[in-house]
Amino acid sequence: MKPKLKMRLGDLLVQEQIISEEQLLKALAEQRHSGKKLGRTLIDLQSITEEQLLQFLSQQLNIPFIDISKRPIPAEVVNLLPEVQARRYRALVVEDNGDSVLIAMSDPADLQAMDNLEVQVLPKRLKIAVVTESQLLDAFDNLYRRTDEIAQIAGKLEEEYAADDQFDLASLTDGDSDNETTVVKLLQSIFEDAVQMRASDIHIEPGEKVLRIRQRIDGQLHENILPEASIAAALVLRLKLMAGLDISEKRLPQDGRFHMEIKGHKIDVRMSTMPIYHGESVVMRLLDQSAGLLTLNETGMPPEILARIRKQIKRPHGMLLVTGPTGSGKTTTLYGVLSELNTADRKIITVEDPVEYQLPRINQVQVNHKIGLDFSHVLRTTLRQDPDIIMVGEMRDKETVEIGLRGALTGHFVLSTLHTNDAVTSALRLLDMGAASYLVASALRVIIAQRLVRRVCQNCSNEYQLSTQDWAWLNSVSQQDFSQATFKIGSGCQSCNGSGYRGRIGVFEILELDESMIEAMRTGNPQDFAQAAKNSPNFTPLAESALKYLAEGMTTIEEVAKLVEDVTESQIPLSADMVKQ
């Protein structure tokens, strides 16, 4: 039975003194102009909040007002209402009770929507609940995955190829065949699902009998297995065409890139192919250009580290290194620094492989090894272009390191990255690469080491008690008293796709070279350098920074344990200055 209001909504709100007569008249005038519903118009005019309106409707219609953000809703229940209809009518199935379903709606007074749902879409009796529109829209994005759609299209594509006597390469490349249309639909669904789930990478991996499509979300891979292994060649071929790669070359790796727009997001796709036993593996890095670059303020750095970095980048010359493994956020930090330094009075040149984000006013050079345009070659030319600031994508060899160090000594501020374990070993790695100790001592000024750990989902986080084993591990890596700390864990919800984590947070350590470290570096003594770094009053190791996040309930002990294990080679014990809750 559909609930009905006994009076018009506006008159009821005035009668209950929730809004004034003047507010109603103003809203009605605005509604005639905008065409929006009265309730939305009142909210837009700030005459009433969305929650006030829905609480009022809940009481008047005698229907529940529910919070679905933390409510587990099975996929089979959600899919009782197709996504197109759900978004059109602003409705979501949250319970299936056999002969009836509970529908959450943001406008329970929309009788036409309920008639359509009851007659045209759902052959069951409807029970209505009220939910905020913001929660409803988030639920649409989180719950309507493309996995079933991908499986259906993949099955259709396999049937189309099975119906042909042989694989028709020409028909697939000319864009006119039914196969081509199905391949495009499949790729569209794969990319839409990846963007919806905030994936940073898509992996397409053909096996003997299955095709694996994996997404990296918050640093973790999530797998979708399709039994249609035979369609892998068609997917790879289409992707190669999109990236401008050689479709006839299957024996050698290839790299390319292309651009596309998915659900309002402008996505730059970096693609890499590699021949494997059962075909070609494809990995695509998704860069959301529409999201814009993060500034230093938006990188999540602690204020004290941010202040120290800002002080260092004001230097007229010297070298700043950002270190960490692949996927630790080094590029994000470097671009954050560049965006802060990018002013009209500075000439900035970058040497990158590849150029990930295009920046105004900055001269960005794309390395091309095929024609001999490598880091060292471009860097030598860069020094003759009268730059103030140079960014080198990565210090990869002795020649690049020495040119960068000499550039830092001759009046340039040089930024670069290095794949090392922590800040201390980064300085020593330059010596291992063949750089002269006096050059490193004279040019290197600051090293930022970083990692990313998954953040506990704020929507479903709860306090919990560590186990005996957790306490034993914690006491083995730190002498701190964590008895007053607040440990949190996510129970899993729509927002985090049931993982308990949503997003990642950077863990940083910053090493500013002082006189004692510079002297140890000049003499080439790694033990003295490491000891000097350890004794520096401003140096906080990565492990200690991660433990602080644990004590603040921002991440979990599992995430911290992985980080601590990764950096144990540094052998720098935690200090006794851990900040307590």
Secondary structure, DSSP 8 states (H G I E B T S, - for coil): -----SS-HHHHHHHTTSS-HHHHHHHHHHHHHH---HHHHHHHTTSS-HHHHHHHHHHHHT--B---TT----HHHHTTS-HHHHHHHTEEEEEE-SSEEEEEES-TT-HHHHHHIIIII--SEEEEEE--HHHHHHHHHHH--SHHHHHHHHHHHHHHHHHSSS--HHHHHSS-SHHHHHHHHHHHHHHHHHHHTT-SEEEEEE-SS-EEEEEEETTEEEEEEES-GGGHHHHHHHHHHHHT--TT--SS-EEEEEEEEETTEEEEEEEEEEEETTEEEEEEEEEEGGG----GGGTT--HHHHHHHHHHTT-SSEEEEEE-STTSSHHHHHHHHHHHH--TT--EEEEESS--S--TT-EEEE-BGGGTB-HHHHHHHHGGG--SEEEES---SHHHHHHHHHHHHTT-EEEEEE--SSHHHHHHHHHHTT--HHHHHHHEEEEEEEEEEEEE-TTTEEE----HHHHHHHHHH-----TT---EEE---TTTTTSSEEEEEEEEEEEE--HHHHHHHHTT-HHHHHHHHHH-TT---HHHHHHHHHHTTSS-HHHHHHHHHHHGGG-----S-----
